[in-house]
């Protein structure tokens, strides 16, 4: 159980950041499977789980901008 919101999407859907930030974690993490974590300037983190491995490699330490 967690306090976040789960949003389902089709395979291949582009990841969209809710705010500017930096990818601070890429890899496998328990029930999230392959995931990334984006840390935003206000110290809020956005988690994206159940991702393909190709996305994980492409996102490592990347700066992201709000869509």
C-alpha positions in Angstrom: 0.0 0.0 0.0 1.2 3.5 -0.8 -0.1 7.1 -0.8 0.4 7.7 -4.5 -1.8 7.4 -7.5 -1.4 4.6 -10.0 -2.0 5.6 -13.7 -2.1 2.8 -16.2 -1.0 3.3 -19.9 -0.4 1.3 -23.0 3.1 -0.2 -23.6 5.3 2.3 -25.3 3.6 5.4 -23.9 6.1 8.3 -23.4 7.0 9.2 -19.8 5.9 12.7 -19.0 7.3 14.6 -15.9 4.8 16.6 -13.8 7.6 19.1 -13.1 11.3 19.7 -14.0 13.6 17.4 -12.2 16.5 14.9 -12.5 16.3 11.1 -12.7 17.9 9.9 -9.5 17.2 6.2 -9.7 17.0 3.7 -12.6 16.7 0.0 -12.2 14.7 -2.8 -10.7 12.9 -2.3 -7.4 10.7 -5.0 -5.8 7.1 -5.0 -7.0 7.6 -1.9 -9.1 9.8 -3.9 -11.5 11.9 -1.7 -13.7 11.5 1.8 -12.5 12.8 5.4 -12.5 12.5 8.0 -9.8 12.5 11.7 -10.7 13.5 14.2 -8.0 12.0 17.6 -8.4 13.3 20.9 -7.0 10.7 21.0 -4.2 12.1 17.6 -3.0 9.0 15.7 -4.3 9.8 12.5 -6.1 7.8 10.9 -8.9 8.0 7.1 -9.3 7.4 5.3 -12.6 7.2 1.6 -12.4 6.7 -1.5 -14.6 8.9 0.0 -17.4 10.7 -1.6 -20.2 14.5 -2.1 -19.8 15.1 0.2 -22.8 13.5 3.1 -21.0 15.6 2.5 -17.9 18.9 2.7 -19.9 17.8 5.9 -21.8 16.7 7.7 -18.6 19.7 7.2 -16.3 20.7 10.6 -14.7 18.8 12.5 -17.3 17.4 16.0 -16.6 13.7 16.1 -17.4 11.4 19.0 -18.1 7.7 19.4 -17.4 5.7 18.4 -20.4 
